[in-house]
Structure formats: structure tokens, C-alpha cells
Amino acid sequence: MAQVEVMKEESPEKKIREDSQEELKEQPGERDKEGANEKSEIPLEKMTKGQLLNRVKEVQETADKNFDLYVRSQAEIDNLKKRFQKDKADLCKFSNESLIKKLLSVGDNLEKAIAHSENDNSLDALREGVELTLKGLMDTLEREGLESVKALDEPFDPNFHEAVSELQDNSAKPGTVIQELQKGYILNHRLIRPAMVVVSKNDE
């Protein structure tokens, strides 16, 4: 008589338990990682004395490192401030160096005009020398961005003109500049001195 081997069917609960154990065996790294995270996230009130001392040591090392960085940063900032102040002082001290070099030629021309005035035709020589010097001066200043304010025969403009008086003149429209007592100047589109003028007015 043949023997029939009967396979005993496993229960569902046992199968689930075995599968879970196999899954845990296959992922030991993740389990260790989770355990490490749990260890690092232990509340202070649940830490042992040794763990608290280690935590205090870590915090102290971090604080010392941050303080050292702070001190270094402050020293670097102080050095930058000192360097900035020195550069600023040098800039103010030598900012006109280029312009002064260009104006030295004007002084040279004045010296020549004075020297030529000692000749026989002193008046003509002096006049010519002064005219050339003035032209050289104005050419130098114009290259630096200086321009004169238009005033004579122009309508009075309080933005560029300073009226010192009014003069009756029926040949000009009221409010027209009929005399320029002192030239006005603009430097790089900024008014640095208004023109002093006399403005016309008609009979009242």
C-alpha cells in the first residue's frame, strides 16, 4: 500500500512573521541608522551623566569655534575701515593733482607776461600775455567739464542767473538780461556759480 505524504499548510500569521524577520535581516544598515538617530535625539532630561558631559563638550567646542571666527571677522573689518579711511584721505588730498598740473602752464604764462612787460612795448606785451594766459586757463577748465552760463540777452532764469538790479530799457522785453556783471559757470552739468546780472524792465 503506497504512502501519501501530506503537506501541512502554513498559517497566514506564521508566514507574515517569517517574512518580517527576513526583511529585517536584509536591511541591517537602515536599522542601525535608525538606532543612531534615536540615540542622538535623546531628550536632555533622559540623558545619562556621561552623555550630558559629551553634549556640553560638543557645544563648548562649537562656541569656541564661532567665537574665534567672530574675532577674526572683527579684526578684518577693522583693517578694512582703516584702509578705507586712508584711501579716502589720500583721495581728498590728491584729488586735484591732475587739474593743478594742467594749471601750472597758466602760471608759467603769467610769469612770461610779467617778464615781457619790462620791455619798451610793455603795455601791448602785457595785454597779449594776459589774453593768452586767460585763453589757456579757460581751455584747461573746459577740458575738465567747465562751461559758462549763457546770460546776456537771455530771458532771466533764476536757476542760472542772480539778479542784482533792474534797469529800465524799453528796447528789450521785460525780464531780459541786459548786463552781465559776473560770469556764471556750470561744472559737469551742475551749477557752481550763478551769473550776476541786471534785468530789464519797462515803464510802469
Secondary structure, 3 states (H helix, E strand, C coil): CCCCCCCCCCCHHHHHHHHHHHHHHHCHHHHHHHHHHHHHCCCHHHCCHHHHHHHHHHHHHHHHHHHHHHHHHHHHHHHHHHHHHHHHHHHHHHCCHHHHHHHHHHHHHHHHHHHHCCCCCHHHHHHHHHHHHHHHHHHHHHHCCEEECCCCCCECCCCCEEEEEEEECCCCCCCEEEEEEECCEEECCEEEECEEEEEEECCC
